[in-house]
């Protein structure tokens, strides 16, 4: 890996930690010696990508990534376009809804609208969504070229729960089923007790830019509920795609029509 790649990897690692961390922890987490980690941190701090607390000497993400994120959103307003639709789906479903984006070969959560219910699924913004173990991942792959799907399946497939599907044959079947149906269903693939449905967001005949998913506790996600949430999620995904890419006028979701 190049020097730039290692420095960016260190920055990414800091962003994934849920607290400020010291030099030793960062070096250990990134498998770097302390001298190399310190050199990278000095440069990243000089350019505003990390900050060091003057008292604790621990590091956190700096202001530069925030500035770049604002510039990026102004030029590629995926989040601002999708957010009202995410809120709409959350209001209609009563469950947690999260939006993901495909960046640098990974699918990551960029926005979460929490369910108002006491018993709800919690999703952290910034969390990675493994392609093989999540509804978002299955939905994304269902709209990808076959070569890209095979590249993902060639990677090690971690079992996160006893229900995680790691069989490549079974995953191919699920992806094909998702493509036909228009939305995916994940039965406790990433977290026990959680059922999710998801649909891809993107222009026709192109790799999707992300996915939208509804995550519900297993006790509420019976077959009838999934039959309602799946088409509603697919409809919302189409409306986001239509508005973002300027395809066609957005239409109401099945759940909204049902409520009306």
C-alpha atoms as one frame of an Amber mdcrd trajectory, in Angstrom:
protein
   0.000   0.000   0.000   1.248   3.502  -0.843   2.107   6.101   1.789  -0.989
   8.083   0.841  -3.085   4.934   1.088  -1.766   4.190   4.582  -2.429   7.754
   5.754  -5.980   7.659   4.379  -6.483   4.251   5.950  -5.445   5.715   9.292
  -7.906   8.589   8.828 -10.671   6.125   7.979  -9.846   4.057  11.062 -10.110
   7.123  13.321 -13.486   7.971  11.784 -14.820   4.519  12.673 -13.882   4.693
  16.341 -16.561   5.917  18.722 -14.222   7.973  20.888 -11.066  10.046  20.820
  -7.982   7.831  20.863  -4.303   8.128  21.627  -1.281   7.431  19.462  -0.682
   3.921  20.802  -4.282   2.852  20.167  -4.234   4.280  16.641  -0.954   2.568
  15.799  -2.207  -0.751  17.128  -5.570  -0.430  15.386  -3.895   0.338  12.034
  -1.058  -2.194  12.452   1.567   0.559  12.210   4.585   1.307  14.355   4.207
   4.376  16.550   6.762   6.436  14.627   4.928   5.910  11.329   1.530   6.574
  12.906   2.845   9.778  14.497   4.259  10.963  11.155   0.934  10.423   9.437
  -0.970  12.122  12.256   1.279  15.190  12.138   0.620  15.630   8.419  -3.098
  14.972   8.733  -3.314  17.465  11.599  -1.374  20.066   9.612  -3.997  19.887
   6.859  -6.963  19.858   9.236  -8.024  16.234   8.772  -7.427  15.303  12.415
  -7.248  17.314  15.632  -5.388  16.576  18.837  -6.889  17.556  22.141  -4.287
  19.761  23.879  -4.976  18.266  27.300  -5.627  14.564  26.694  -3.387  14.349
  23.582  -6.024  12.150  21.998  -7.032  12.470  18.366 -10.359  13.028  16.618
 -11.546  13.852  13.107 -10.804  17.462  12.151 -12.779  20.076  10.250 -11.355
  19.468   6.764 -13.459  16.366   6.022 -16.582  18.290   7.050 -15.716  21.085
   4.633 -15.146  18.584   1.836 -18.395  16.809   2.683 -20.312  20.084   2.356
 -18.720  20.800  -1.010 -19.467  17.289  -2.173 -23.103  17.463  -1.068 -23.525
  20.786  -2.877 -22.284  19.201  -6.095 -23.748  15.716  -5.578 -26.845  16.292
  -3.395 -27.738  12.664  -2.839 -28.428  13.066   0.877 -30.486  16.246   0.627
 -32.598  14.779  -2.192 -33.159  11.454  -0.422 -33.743  12.675   3.143 -37.420
  13.708   2.736 -38.190  10.311   1.230 -36.392   8.532   4.070 -38.498  10.477
   6.559 -41.648   9.656   4.603 -40.928   5.933   4.620 -40.095   6.031   8.328
 -43.390   7.776   9.041 -45.381   5.321   6.946 -43.689   2.199   8.290 -43.135
   3.200  11.914 -39.757   1.471  11.740 -36.123   2.554  11.473 -35.158   3.553
   7.931 -31.583   4.029   6.768 -29.961   5.313   3.599 -26.651   4.003   2.284
 -24.156   5.069  -0.353 -21.605   3.097  -2.346 -18.176   4.695  -2.001 -14.705
   3.220  -2.530 -16.032  -0.299  -2.922 -18.103  -0.238   0.272 -21.733   0.321
   1.126 -22.021   2.606   4.151 -24.921   4.145   6.069 -25.068   7.921   5.584
 -28.406   8.757   7.210 -30.763   7.123   9.722 -34.334   7.998  10.652 -35.067
   6.204  13.923 -38.359   4.545  14.730 -40.308   6.354  17.480 -41.149   3.010
  19.114 -39.455   1.964  22.338 -38.548  -1.431  20.864 -36.714  -0.503  17.665
 -33.680  -1.350  15.588 -30.685   0.942  16.082 -28.464   1.690  13.086 -25.361
   3.855  13.400 -24.608   6.451  10.722 -21.296   5.594   9.104 -21.632   1.865
   9.716 -20.562  -0.498   6.950 -23.196  -2.775   5.401 -21.631  -6.058   4.266
 -22.941  -6.946   0.828 -23.615 -10.596   1.646 -25.201 -10.094   5.083 -27.624
  -7.184   4.698 -30.780  -6.352   2.792 -29.067  -3.205   1.489 -26.176  -5.278
   0.197 -28.437  -7.791  -1.541 -30.502  -4.999  -3.107 -27.372  -3.222  -4.307
 -25.871  -6.352  -5.862 -29.161  -7.187  -7.571 -28.684  -4.092  -9.767 -24.981
  -4.631 -10.430 -23.310  -6.351 -13.402 -22.636 -10.065 -12.916 -18.869  -9.462
 -12.829 -19.198  -7.102  -9.871 -21.370  -9.621  -8.026 -18.777 -12.341  -8.569
 -15.998 -10.046  -7.329 -17.923  -9.578  -4.063 -18.635 -13.292  -3.705 -14.952
 -14.049  -4.207 -14.141 -12.236  -0.955 -14.260 -13.941   2.474 -17.891 -14.018
   3.636 -18.050 -13.553   7.398 -20.846 -15.151   9.407 -22.171 -12.411  11.713
 -24.992 -14.542  13.123 -26.064 -18.141  12.801 -28.452 -16.938  10.085 -25.862
 -15.187   7.912 -25.799 -16.744   4.463 -22.253 -17.503   3.359 -23.065 -20.010
   0.614 -22.239 -18.407  -2.732 -24.846 -20.534  -4.466 -27.554 -19.402  -2.044
 -26.446 -15.767  -2.316 -26.644 -15.895  -6.098 -30.171 -17.268  -5.760 -31.170
 -14.495  -3.330 -29.690 -11.791  -5.558 -31.567 -13.133  -8.593 -34.774 -13.308
  -6.548 -34.259  -9.727  -5.388 -33.777  -8.532  -8.967 -37.060 -10.156 -10.022
 -39.015  -8.903  -7.005 -37.586  -5.372  -6.855 -36.600  -5.463  -3.186 -34.566
  -7.679  -0.864 -35.373  -9.372   2.440 -32.707 -10.134   5.020 -33.604 -12.506
   7.838 -31.203 -11.771  10.720 -28.175 -11.744   8.428 -26.204  -9.066  10.263
 -27.889  -8.946  13.661 -30.050 -11.514  15.418 -33.678 -10.518  15.834 -33.642
  -7.998  12.978 -35.519  -8.317   9.689 -34.836  -5.818   6.908 -36.101  -5.009
   3.461 -34.225  -2.796   0.995 -34.227  -1.499  -2.559 -31.467  -0.004  -4.718
 -31.206   3.635  -5.739 -29.793   4.497  -9.147 -30.367   5.251 -12.792 -31.493
   2.441 -15.120 -28.727   0.281 -16.603 -26.046   1.673 -14.297 -24.436   0.637
 -11.033 -26.627   1.950  -8.172 -25.365   4.742  -5.955 -26.810   3.214  -2.788
 -29.878   1.703  -1.182 -32.700   2.472   1.218 -33.748  -0.041   3.867 -36.336
  -0.550   6.578 -35.158  -2.471   9.651 -37.668  -3.930  12.091 -37.544  -6.207
  15.140 -38.348  -9.787  14.225 -41.390  -9.785  16.529 -43.088  -7.173  14.315
 -41.801  -8.263  10.924 -44.245 -11.002  10.010 -44.946 -12.098   6.436 -47.857
  -9.671   6.018 -45.769  -6.733   7.209 -42.915  -7.616   4.853 -45.374  -7.868
   1.949 -46.319  -4.243   2.656 -42.874  -2.872   3.492 -41.090  -4.436   0.515
 -43.104  -2.790  -2.293 -43.285   0.476  -0.330 -39.499   0.542   0.033 -39.039
  -0.222  -3.662 -41.456   2.578  -4.566 -39.586   5.081  -2.371 -36.271   3.997
  -3.917 -37.700   4.618  -7.391 -38.919   8.061  -6.344 -35.477   8.991  -4.990
 -33.894   7.769  -8.215 -36.414   9.668 -10.335 -35.834  12.930  -8.502 -32.047
  12.654  -8.208 -31.463  11.625 -11.818 -34.356  13.640 -13.268 -36.015  10.588
 -14.770 -39.785  10.903 -14.337 -42.233  12.601 -11.944 -42.206  10.892  -8.536
 -45.291   8.852  -7.582 -46.734   8.011  -4.180 -45.673   4.851  -2.372 -48.029
   1.864  -1.870 -48.210   2.497   1.870 -49.152   6.126   1.273 -51.889   5.125
  -1.157 -53.124   2.514   1.331 -53.203   5.131   4.108 -55.142   7.490   1.832
